Amino acid sequence: MAKILLVDQYLLDQVINEAKHSPRLRMNYNFHADLNDKCQRLLNAMEPGTIMPIHHHKVDEMWMVLQGKLKVTIHNNQGDVVEEHILSQKEGLYGVQIPANTWHSLEVLETGTVIFEVKEGPYIPHEICGILDINNS
């Protein structure tokens, strides 16, 4: 029988510490066994200065803020901002579901920010605006 894993402050603190020492200022903790799993489930710890450029996925994506604060920005096919939302438990906005092929980006607003992220697998690298033609993706 597989061992259960509790998500507690100790685990969050470990992932946050790794994010703080990462050049990307973020660190994933994957719950899925490998990148080919049908359901990608992970903690994503991020620090202010994290760069998450405008991108999209071919599947829906769900984020739930466990702690901290971030700004989610939704873009149209020309890269213009069409929506902005601040996710924070303190402000009562806990998460977001982003539909497939929706251009989005994020900005981390508070140190120690951790989200729980879920999306359909297998893992496929996201398409980034500016690298790919945003109108043909």
DSSP file (Angstrom, degrees, kcal/mol; ACC not computed):
  #  RESIDUE AA STRUCTURE BP1 BP2  ACC     N-H-->O    O-->H-N    N-H-->O    O-->H-N    TCO  KAPPA ALPHA  PHI   PSI    X-CA   Y-CA   Z-CA
    1    1 A M              0   0    0      0, 0.0     2,-0.1     0, 0.0     0, 0.0   0.000 360.0 360.0 360.0 137.1    0.0    0.0    0.0
    2    2 A A        -     0   0    0      1,-0.1     2,-0.3     0, 0.0     0, 0.0  -0.368 360.0-111.3 -68.6 146.0    1.3    3.5   -0.9
    3    3 A K        -     0   0    0     -2,-0.1     2,-0.1     1,-0.1    -1,-0.1  -0.583  29.7-123.0 -77.4 135.7    2.3    5.8    1.9
    4    4 A I        -     0   0    0     -2,-0.3     2,-0.5     1,-0.0    -1,-0.1  -0.431  20.0-146.7 -74.2 156.2    0.0    8.8    2.5
    5    5 A L        -     0   0    0     -2,-0.1     2,-0.4     2,-0.0    -1,-0.0  -0.986   4.6-148.8-127.6 121.7    1.6   12.2    2.4
    6    6 A L        -     0   0    0     -2,-0.5     2,-0.9     1,-0.0     5,-0.1  -0.727   9.9-140.1 -88.5 137.7    0.4   15.0    4.6
    7    7 A V        +     0   0    0     -2,-0.4     2,-0.2     4,-0.1    -2,-0.0  -0.868  43.6 152.1 -96.7 106.2    0.7   18.6    3.2
    8    8 A D     >  -     0   0    0     -2,-0.9     4,-2.3     1,-0.0     3,-0.2  -0.695  61.9 -89.8-128.7 179.0    1.7   20.6    6.3
    9    9 A Q  H  > S+     0   0    0      1,-0.2     4,-2.9    -2,-0.2     5,-0.2   0.840 122.7  59.8 -62.6 -33.2    3.6   23.7    7.1
   10   10 A Y  H  > S+     0   0    0      2,-0.2     4,-1.9     1,-0.2    -1,-0.2   0.929 107.6  44.9 -60.8 -45.2    6.9   21.8    7.3
   11   11 A L  H  > S+     0   0    0     -3,-0.2     4,-2.2     2,-0.2     5,-0.2   0.934 113.8  49.5 -64.3 -45.9    6.5   20.6    3.7
   12   12 A L  H  X S+     0   0    0     -4,-2.3     4,-2.7     1,-0.2    -2,-0.2   0.926 110.2  51.1 -58.9 -43.9    5.6   24.1    2.5
   13   13 A D  H  X S+     0   0    0     -4,-2.9     4,-2.4     1,-0.2    -1,-0.2   0.875 108.4  52.3 -62.1 -37.7    8.6   25.6    4.4
   14   14 A Q  H  X S+     0   0    0     -4,-1.9     4,-1.9     2,-0.2    -1,-0.2   0.940 112.8  43.4 -62.5 -46.7   10.9   23.0    2.7
   15   15 A V  H  X S+     0   0    0     -4,-2.2     4,-2.2     2,-0.2    -2,-0.2   0.883 113.1  52.4 -68.6 -38.2    9.7   23.9   -0.8
   16   16 A I  H  X S+     0   0    0     -4,-2.7     4,-2.5    -5,-0.2    -1,-0.2   0.921 108.0  51.7 -61.4 -44.4    9.8   27.6    0.0
   17   17 A N  H  X S+     0   0    0     -4,-2.4     4,-1.0     1,-0.2    -2,-0.2   0.900 110.0  48.8 -60.4 -41.4   13.4   27.3    1.2
   18   18 A E  H  < S+     0   0    0     -4,-1.9     3,-0.4     1,-0.2     4,-0.3   0.894 110.4  51.6 -64.9 -38.9   14.3   25.6   -2.1
   19   19 A A  H >< S+     0   0    0     -4,-2.2     3,-1.4     1,-0.2     6,-0.3   0.909 105.3  55.2 -63.6 -41.6   12.6   28.3   -4.1
   20   20 A K  H 3< S+     0   0    0     -4,-2.5    -1,-0.2     1,-0.3    -2,-0.2   0.781 112.7  43.2 -62.7 -26.5   14.5   31.0   -2.3
   21   21 A H  T 3< S+     0   0    0     -4,-1.0    -1,-0.3    -3,-0.4    -2,-0.2   0.325  94.8  99.1-101.7   6.1   17.8   29.3   -3.2
   22   22 A S  S X  S-     0   0    0     -3,-1.4     3,-1.5    -4,-0.3     5,-0.0  -0.740  75.5-132.3 -92.9 140.4   16.8   28.6   -6.8
   23   23 A P  T 3  S+     0   0    0      0, 0.0    -1,-0.1     0, 0.0    -4,-0.0   0.808 112.1  50.8 -58.7 -28.4   17.9   30.9   -9.7
   24   24 A R  T 3  S-     0   0    0      2,-0.3    27,-0.5    26,-0.1    23,-0.2   0.531 107.5-129.9 -85.2  -6.5   14.3   30.9  -10.9
   25   25 A L  S <  S+     0   0    0     -3,-1.5    22,-2.6    -6,-0.3     2,-0.3   0.784  77.9  86.2  59.6  29.7   13.0   31.8   -7.4
   26   26 A R  E     -A   46   0A   0     20,-0.2     2,-0.3    -7,-0.2    -2,-0.3  -0.987  53.5-169.4-152.2 156.5   10.5   29.0   -7.6
   27   27 A M  E     -A   45   0A   0     18,-2.3    18,-2.8    -2,-0.3     2,-0.3  -0.981  12.0-144.0-150.5 135.1   10.4   25.3   -6.9
   28   28 A N  E     -A   44   0A   0     -2,-0.3     2,-0.4    16,-0.2    16,-0.2  -0.713   2.5-161.7 -94.7 148.8    7.9   22.5   -7.6
   29   29 A Y  E     -A   43   0A   0     14,-2.2    14,-2.4    -2,-0.3     2,-0.3  -0.932  22.2-150.4-125.3 105.8    7.1   19.6   -5.4
   30   30 A N  E     -A   42   0A   0     -2,-0.4    12,-0.2    12,-0.2    10,-0.0  -0.590  23.0-175.3 -84.1 133.7    5.4   17.0   -7.6
   31   31 A F        +     0   0    0     10,-3.1    11,-0.2    -2,-0.3    -1,-0.1   0.662  66.6  87.7 -92.0 -23.3    2.8   14.6   -6.2
   32   32 A H  S    S-     0   0    0      9,-1.0     3,-0.1     1,-0.1     8,-0.1  -0.474  82.8-128.0 -76.8 150.4    2.6   12.7   -9.5
   33   33 A A  S    S-     0   0    0      1,-0.2     2,-0.3    -2,-0.1    -1,-0.1   0.878  80.7  -9.3 -70.7 -39.8    5.1    9.9  -10.0
   34   34 A D  S >  S-     0   0    0     -3,-0.0     3,-1.9     1,-0.0    -1,-0.2  -0.959  74.6 -94.5-153.6 173.1    6.4   11.1  -13.4
   35   35 A L  T 3  S+     0   0    0     -2,-0.3    88,-3.9     1,-0.3     5,-0.1   0.579 116.7  62.5 -70.8  -9.0    5.7   13.7  -16.1
   36   36 A N  T 3  S+     0   0    0     86,-0.3    -1,-0.3    85,-0.1    85,-0.1   0.501  74.2 121.7 -91.9  -4.8    3.6   11.2  -18.2
   37   37 A D  S <  S-     0   0    0     -3,-1.9     3,-0.1     1,-0.1    86,-0.1  -0.236  70.1-126.6 -57.2 147.6    1.0   10.8  -15.4
   38   38 A K  S    S+     0   0    0      1,-0.2    83,-3.5    83,-0.2     2,-0.5   0.696  98.3  45.8 -71.4 -19.9   -2.5   11.7  -16.6
   39   39 A C  E    S- B   0 120A   0     81,-0.3     2,-0.6     2,-0.1    81,-0.2  -0.957  73.7-155.6-129.5 114.1   -3.0   14.1  -13.7
   40   40 A Q  E     + B   0 119A   0     79,-3.2    79,-2.0    -2,-0.5     2,-0.4  -0.799  20.1 174.6 -89.5 117.3   -0.2   16.6  -12.9
   41   41 A R  E     + B   0 118A   0     -2,-0.6   -10,-3.1    77,-0.2    -9,-1.0  -0.992  11.9 146.3-128.4 126.7   -0.5   17.6   -9.2
   42   42 A L  E     -AB  30 117A   0     75,-2.2    75,-3.2    -2,-0.4     2,-0.4  -0.998  46.6-119.8-157.6 155.7    2.1   19.8   -7.5
   43   43 A L  E     -AB  29 116A   0    -14,-2.4   -14,-2.2    -2,-0.3     2,-0.5  -0.806  27.2-162.1 -88.7 142.3    3.0   22.5   -5.1
   44   44 A N  E     -AB  28 115A   0     71,-2.6    71,-1.9    -2,-0.4     2,-0.4  -0.911   3.0-166.6-129.6 104.3    4.6   25.5   -6.7
   45   45 A A  E     +AB  27 114A   0    -18,-2.8   -18,-2.3    -2,-0.5     2,-0.4  -0.777  14.8 179.2 -91.3 132.1    6.5   27.7   -4.3
   46   46 A M  E     -AB  26 113A   0     67,-3.0    67,-1.1    -2,-0.4   -20,-0.2  -0.986  17.3-154.2-139.4 144.3    7.4   31.1   -5.7
   47   47 A E    >   -     0   0    0    -22,-2.6     3,-2.0    -2,-0.4    61,-0.2  -0.803  42.9 -81.6-111.7 155.2    9.2   34.2   -4.5
   48   48 A P  T 3  S+     0   0    0      0, 0.0    61,-0.1     0, 0.0     3,-0.1  -0.321 119.7  44.2 -52.5 137.8    8.8   37.8   -5.7
   49   49 A G  T 3  S+     0   0    0      1,-0.4     2,-0.1    59,-0.4    60,-0.1   0.219  78.1 142.6 102.0 -11.6   10.9   38.2   -8.8
   50   50 A T    <   -     0   0    0     -3,-2.0     2,-0.7   -25,-0.2    -1,-0.4  -0.394  46.2-139.6 -56.9 135.0    9.7   34.9  -10.2
   51   51 A I        +     0   0    0    -27,-0.5    56,-0.1    -3,-0.1    -1,-0.1  -0.907  31.1 165.6-105.4 114.9    9.3   35.2  -14.0
   52   52 A M  E     -E  106   0B   0     -2,-0.7    54,-1.2    54,-0.6     3,-0.1  -0.835  24.9-158.1-124.5  90.2    6.2   33.6  -15.4
   53   53 A P  E     -     0   0B   0      0, 0.0     2,-0.2     0, 0.0    51,-0.1  -0.060  37.0 -70.5 -67.0 169.2    5.8   35.0  -18.9
   54   54 A I  E    S+     0   0B   0     75,-0.1    75,-2.6    51,-0.1     2,-0.3  -0.425  76.8 141.9 -59.4 126.2    2.6   35.1  -20.9
   55   55 A H  E     -EF 104 128B   0     49,-2.4    49,-2.7    73,-0.3     2,-0.3  -0.942  33.4-150.5-155.5 172.2    1.9   31.5  -21.9
   56   56 A H  E     - F   0 127B   0     71,-1.6    71,-1.9    -2,-0.3     2,-0.3  -0.967   7.4-141.2-147.1 166.9   -0.9   29.0  -22.3
   57   57 A H        -     0   0    0     -2,-0.3    44,-3.6    45,-0.3    45,-0.3  -0.859  23.9-125.0-123.7 159.7   -1.5   25.2  -22.1
   58   58 A K  S    S+     0   0    0     -2,-0.3     2,-0.3    42,-0.2    42,-0.2   0.367  95.8  53.7 -85.3   5.3   -3.6   22.9  -24.3
   59   59 A V  S    S-     0   0    0     40,-0.1    42,-0.3    61,-0.1    -2,-0.2  -0.905  97.7 -88.2-133.0 160.9   -5.4   21.8  -21.1
   60   60 A D        -     0   0    0     -2,-0.3    60,-0.7    40,-0.2     2,-0.4  -0.324  41.2-156.5 -63.1 153.5   -7.3   23.5  -18.3
   61   61 A E  E     -DC  98 119A   0     37,-2.3    37,-3.6    58,-0.1     2,-0.4  -0.998   5.7-161.9-136.6 139.0   -5.2   24.5  -15.3
   62   62 A M  E     -DC  97 118A   0     56,-2.5    56,-2.3    -2,-0.4     2,-0.4  -0.982   4.8-172.5-125.6 132.4   -6.3   25.1  -11.7
   63   63 A W  E     -DC  96 117A   0     33,-2.8    33,-2.2    -2,-0.4     2,-0.4  -0.980   3.4-173.0-122.6 136.7   -4.3   27.0   -9.0
   64   64 A M  E     -DC  95 116A   0     52,-2.1    52,-2.9    -2,-0.4     2,-0.5  -0.998  24.2-131.1-125.5 126.9   -5.3   27.2   -5.3
   65   65 A V  E     + C   0 115A   0     29,-3.7    50,-0.2    -2,-0.4     3,-0.1  -0.662  24.3 177.9 -79.9 120.9   -3.3   29.6   -3.1
   66   66 A L  E    S-     0   0A   0     48,-2.7     2,-0.3    -2,-0.5    -1,-0.2   0.804  72.2 -15.3 -88.9 -35.8   -2.1   27.8    0.1
   67   67 A Q  E    S+ C   0 114A   0     47,-1.5    47,-2.7   -55,-0.0    -1,-0.4  -0.964 106.4  31.2-162.0 156.4   -0.3   30.9    1.4
   68   68 A G  S    S-     0   0    0     -2,-0.3    21,-0.6    45,-0.3     2,-0.3  -0.560  75.3 -83.0  95.0-159.2    1.0   34.2    0.1
   69   69 A K  E     +G   88   0B   0     41,-0.4    40,-2.5    -2,-0.2    41,-1.0  -0.991  38.4 169.3-155.2 136.7   -0.3   36.4   -2.6
   70   70 A L  E     -GH  87 108B   0     17,-1.9    17,-3.0    -2,-0.3     2,-0.5  -0.986  28.6-125.9-148.6 159.6    0.0   36.7   -6.4
   71   71 A K  E     -GH  86 107B   0     36,-3.1    36,-2.2    -2,-0.3     2,-0.5  -0.934  19.6-157.9-108.5 125.9   -1.5   38.5   -9.3
   72   72 A V  E     -GH  85 106B   0     13,-3.1    13,-2.4    -2,-0.5     2,-0.5  -0.891   9.3-164.5-101.5 130.6   -3.0   36.4  -12.2
   73   73 A T  E     -GH  84 105B   0     32,-2.6    32,-2.0    -2,-0.5     2,-0.4  -0.970   5.4-156.6-120.9 129.7   -3.2   38.2  -15.5
   74   74 A I  E     -GH  83 104B   0      9,-2.6     8,-3.2    -2,-0.5     9,-1.5  -0.872  15.2-164.7-105.0 137.0   -5.3   37.0  -18.5
   75   75 A H  E     -GH  81 103B   0     28,-2.6    28,-0.6    -2,-0.4     6,-0.2  -0.852  14.8-128.4-122.8 153.3   -4.4   38.2  -22.0
   76   76 A N    >   -     0   0    0      4,-2.2     3,-1.9    -2,-0.3     6,-0.0  -0.290  48.4 -84.9 -85.7-177.5   -6.0   38.2  -25.4
   77   77 A N  T 3  S+     0   0    0      1,-0.3    -1,-0.1     2,-0.1    57,-0.0   0.649 130.1  56.1 -67.3 -14.0   -4.4   36.8  -28.5
   78   78 A Q  T 3  S-     0   0    0      2,-0.1    -1,-0.3    56,-0.1    57,-0.1   0.474 120.1-108.4 -92.9  -2.9   -2.6   40.1  -29.1
   79   79 A G  S <  S+     0   0    0     -3,-1.9     2,-0.1     1,-0.3    -2,-0.1   0.449  71.3 143.0  91.6   1.2   -1.0   39.9  -25.6
   80   80 A D        -     0   0    0      1,-0.1    -4,-2.2    -5,-0.0     2,-0.4  -0.473  58.2-107.5 -74.4 146.1   -3.2   42.7  -24.1
   81   81 A V  E     +G   75   0B   0     -6,-0.2    -6,-0.3     1,-0.2     3,-0.1  -0.594  42.3 166.5 -72.5 127.5   -4.3   42.4  -20.5
   82   82 A V  E     +     0   0B   0     -8,-3.2     2,-0.3     1,-0.4    -7,-0.2   0.573  66.2  16.0-115.5 -19.0   -8.1   41.6  -20.4
   83   83 A E  E     -G   74   0B   0     -9,-1.5    -9,-2.6     2,-0.0    -1,-0.4  -0.988  55.7-170.5-152.1 147.5   -8.3   40.6  -16.7
   84   84 A E  E     +G   73   0B   0     -2,-0.3     2,-0.4   -11,-0.2   -11,-0.2  -0.995   9.8 179.9-136.7 137.9   -6.3   40.8  -13.5
   85   85 A H  E     -G   72   0B   0    -13,-2.4   -13,-3.1    -2,-0.3     2,-0.6  -1.000  21.7-141.8-139.3 136.8   -7.0   39.1  -10.2
   86   86 A I  E     -G   71   0B   0     -2,-0.4     2,-0.5   -15,-0.2   -15,-0.2  -0.882  18.7-157.1 -96.4 119.6   -5.2   39.1   -6.9
   87   87 A L  E     +G   70   0B   0    -17,-3.0   -17,-1.9    -2,-0.6     2,-0.3  -0.869  32.6 135.2 -99.3 125.8   -5.2   35.6   -5.3
   88   88 A S  E  >> -GI  69  93B   0      5,-2.3     5,-1.7    -2,-0.5     4,-0.5  -0.883  54.1-137.2-167.8 133.4   -4.7   35.6   -1.5
   89   89 A Q  T >45S+     0   0    0    -21,-0.6     3,-1.1    -2,-0.3    -1,-0.1   0.892 108.8  58.1 -59.6 -38.4   -6.4   33.8    1.4
   90   90 A K  T 345S+     0   0    0    -22,-0.3    -1,-0.2     1,-0.3     4,-0.1   0.826 109.4  43.8 -61.6 -31.9   -6.4   37.1    3.3
   91   91 A E  T 345S-     0   0    0     -3,-0.4    -1,-0.3     2,-0.2    -2,-0.2   0.427 114.3-116.5 -95.3  -0.2   -8.4   38.7    0.6
   92   92 A G  T <<5S+     0   0    0     -3,-1.1     2,-0.6    -4,-0.5    -3,-0.2   0.626  81.3 115.0  78.6  13.5  -10.8   35.8    0.2
   93   93 A L  B   < +I   88   0B   0     -5,-1.7    -5,-2.3     1,-0.1    -2,-0.2  -0.925  36.9 172.3-116.4 104.2   -9.9   34.9   -3.4
   94   94 A Y        -     0   0    0     -2,-0.6   -29,-3.7    -7,-0.2     2,-0.3   0.724  49.0 -15.9 -92.7 -26.0   -8.4   31.5   -3.1
   95   95 A G  E     -D   64   0A   0    -31,-0.3     2,-0.3    -7,-0.1   -31,-0.2  -0.950  47.7-134.1-165.9-178.8   -7.8   30.1   -6.6
   96   96 A V  E     -D   63   0A   0    -33,-2.2   -33,-2.8    -2,-0.3     2,-0.5  -0.991   8.6-146.3-151.7 142.0   -8.5   30.2  -10.3
   97   97 A Q  E     -D   62   0A   0     -2,-0.3   -35,-0.2   -35,-0.2   -37,-0.0  -0.973  19.1-159.1-109.0 124.7   -9.3   27.8  -13.1
   98   98 A I  E     -D   61   0A   0    -37,-3.6   -37,-2.3    -2,-0.5     3,-0.1  -0.908  17.0-128.6-106.7 117.5   -7.7   28.8  -16.3
   99   99 A P    >   -     0   0    0      0, 0.0     3,-1.4     0, 0.0   -42,-0.2  -0.218  38.6 -81.5 -63.9 154.6   -9.4   27.3  -19.4
  100  100 A A  T 3  S+     0   0    0      1,-0.2   -42,-0.2   -42,-0.2   -40,-0.2  -0.193 114.6  17.1 -51.6 144.2   -7.3   25.5  -22.1
  101  101 A N  T 3  S+     0   0    0    -44,-3.6     2,-0.6   -42,-0.3    -1,-0.2   0.666  87.8 139.6  63.9  21.1   -5.5   27.8  -24.6
  102  102 A T    <   -     0   0    0     -3,-1.4     2,-0.3   -45,-0.3   -45,-0.3  -0.857  53.7-129.0 -95.1 122.3   -6.0   30.9  -22.4
  103  103 A W  E     + H   0  75B   0     -2,-0.6   -28,-2.6   -28,-0.6     2,-0.3  -0.535  44.0 157.8 -70.4 130.0   -3.0   33.2  -22.4
  104  104 A H  E     -EH  55  74B   0    -49,-2.7   -49,-2.4    -2,-0.3     2,-0.3  -0.973  22.9-176.8-151.2 161.3   -2.0   34.0  -18.8
  105  105 A S  E     - H   0  73B   0    -32,-2.0   -32,-2.6    -2,-0.3     2,-0.3  -0.920  13.7-144.3-148.3 171.8    0.9   35.2  -16.6
  106  106 A L  E     -EH  52  72B   0    -54,-1.2   -54,-0.6    -2,-0.3     2,-0.4  -0.988   5.9-157.0-143.9 155.9    1.5   35.7  -13.0
  107  107 A E  E     - H   0  71B   0    -36,-2.2   -36,-3.1    -2,-0.3     2,-0.4  -0.997  21.9-133.9-130.4 126.1    3.4   38.0  -10.6
  108  108 A V  E     + H   0  70B   0     -2,-0.4   -59,-0.4   -58,-0.4   -38,-0.2  -0.683  22.9 179.9 -81.9 127.9    4.3   36.9   -7.1
  109  109 A L        +     0   0    0    -40,-2.5     2,-0.3    -2,-0.4   -39,-0.2   0.502  60.5  41.0-107.7  -7.8    3.5   39.7   -4.6
  110  110 A E  S >  S-     0   0    0    -41,-1.0     3,-0.8   -64,-0.1   -41,-0.4  -0.999  81.3-110.4-147.3 137.6    4.5   38.1   -1.3
  111  111 A T  T 3  S+     0   0    0     -2,-0.3   -64,-0.1     1,-0.2    -2,-0.0  -0.341 102.2  31.9 -63.2 147.5    7.5   36.1   -0.1
  112  112 A G  T 3  S+     0   0    0      1,-0.2     2,-0.3   -66,-0.2    -1,-0.2   0.720  79.3 164.8  78.0  21.8    6.6   32.5    0.8
  113  113 A T  E <   +B   46   0A   0    -67,-1.1   -67,-3.0    -3,-0.8     2,-0.4  -0.573   9.6 178.5 -75.3 131.2    3.8   32.2   -1.8
  114  114 A V  E     -BC  45  67A   0    -47,-2.7   -48,-2.7    -2,-0.3   -47,-1.5  -0.999   6.7-173.4-135.3 131.2    2.7   28.6   -2.5
  115  115 A I  E     -BC  44  65A   0    -71,-1.9   -71,-2.6    -2,-0.4     2,-0.5  -0.898  23.0-133.9-117.8 153.5    0.0   27.3   -4.8
  116  116 A F  E     -BC  43  64A   0    -52,-2.9   -52,-2.1    -2,-0.3     2,-0.4  -0.944  32.2-164.4 -99.8 125.4   -1.4   23.9   -5.4
  117  117 A E  E     -BC  42  63A   0    -75,-3.2   -75,-2.2    -2,-0.5     2,-0.4  -0.913  12.5-178.3-120.3 137.5   -1.6   23.3   -9.1
  118  118 A V  E     +BC  41  62A   0    -56,-2.3   -56,-2.5    -2,-0.4     2,-0.3  -1.000  12.3 150.2-135.5 134.4   -3.5   20.7  -11.1
  119  119 A K  E     -BC  40  61A   0    -79,-2.0   -79,-3.2    -2,-0.4   -58,-0.1  -0.979  48.7 -87.3-156.5 158.1   -3.6   20.0  -14.8
  120  120 A E  E     -B   39   0A   0    -60,-0.7   -81,-0.3    -2,-0.3   -82,-0.1  -0.357  62.7-101.6 -64.6 141.0   -4.2   17.1  -17.1
  121  121 A G  S    S+     0   0    0    -83,-3.5     2,-0.2     2,-0.1   -83,-0.2  -0.461  81.5  75.9-101.0 178.7   -1.1   15.2  -18.1
  122  122 A P  S    S-     0   0    0      0, 0.0   -86,-0.3     0, 0.0     2,-0.2   0.554  82.9-106.8 -72.7 166.7    1.2   14.2  -19.5
  123  123 A Y        -     0   0    0    -88,-3.9    -2,-0.1    -2,-0.2   -88,-0.0  -0.412  40.4-179.8 -63.2 130.1    3.4   17.2  -19.0
  124  124 A I        -     0   0    0     -2,-0.2   -66,-0.1    -3,-0.0    -1,-0.0  -0.993  35.0-110.1-129.9 124.0    3.8   19.3  -22.2
  125  125 A P        -     0   0    0      0, 0.0     2,-0.0     0, 0.0     0, 0.0  -0.219  42.4-109.0 -53.0 141.8    6.0   22.5  -22.0
  126  126 A H        -     0   0    0      1,-0.1     2,-0.5   -69,-0.1   -69,-0.2  -0.288  24.1-113.5 -73.9 159.4    3.8   25.6  -22.2
  127  127 A E  E     -F   56   0B   0    -71,-1.9   -71,-1.6    10,-0.1     2,-0.5  -0.820  31.7-147.7 -93.5 129.1    3.8   27.9  -25.2
  128  128 A I  E >>  -F   55   0B   0     -2,-0.5     4,-2.1   -73,-0.2     3,-1.6  -0.840  13.6-120.4-106.8 130.1    5.2   31.3  -24.5
  129  129 A C  B 34 S+j  132   0C   0    -75,-2.6   -75,-0.1    -2,-0.5     4,-0.1  -0.416 101.4  30.9 -61.6 136.2    4.1   34.5  -26.1
  130  130 A G  T 34 S+     0   0    0      2,-1.1    -1,-0.2    -2,-0.1     3,-0.1   0.013 117.2  58.3 100.0 -27.5    6.9   36.2  -27.9
  131  131 A I  T <4 S+     0   0    0     -3,-1.6     2,-0.3     1,-0.2    -2,-0.2   0.806 112.6  35.4 -96.1 -42.9    8.6   32.9  -28.7
  132  132 A L  B  < S-j  129   0C   0     -4,-2.1    -2,-1.1     1,-0.0     2,-0.7  -0.741 102.0 -93.4-105.2 158.3    5.7   31.4  -30.6
  133  133 A D    >   -     0   0    0     -2,-0.3     3,-1.6     1,-0.2     4,-0.3  -0.621  34.0-152.0 -70.9 111.1    3.3   33.3  -32.8
  134  134 A I  G >  S+     0   0    0     -2,-0.7     3,-0.5     1,-0.3    -1,-0.2   0.759  91.7  54.4 -59.5 -27.6    0.5   34.1  -30.4
  135  135 A N  G 3  S+     0   0    0      1,-0.2    -1,-0.3     2,-0.1   -57,-0.1   0.621 111.9  42.4 -83.9 -12.8   -2.1   34.2  -33.2
  136  136 A N  G <         0   0    0     -3,-1.6    -1,-0.2     1,-0.1    -2,-0.2   0.210 360.0 360.0-117.5  14.5   -1.3   30.7  -34.5
  137  137 A S    <         0   0    0     -3,-0.5    -1,-0.1    -4,-0.3    -2,-0.1   0.435 360.0 360.0 -98.4 360.0   -0.9   28.7  -31.3
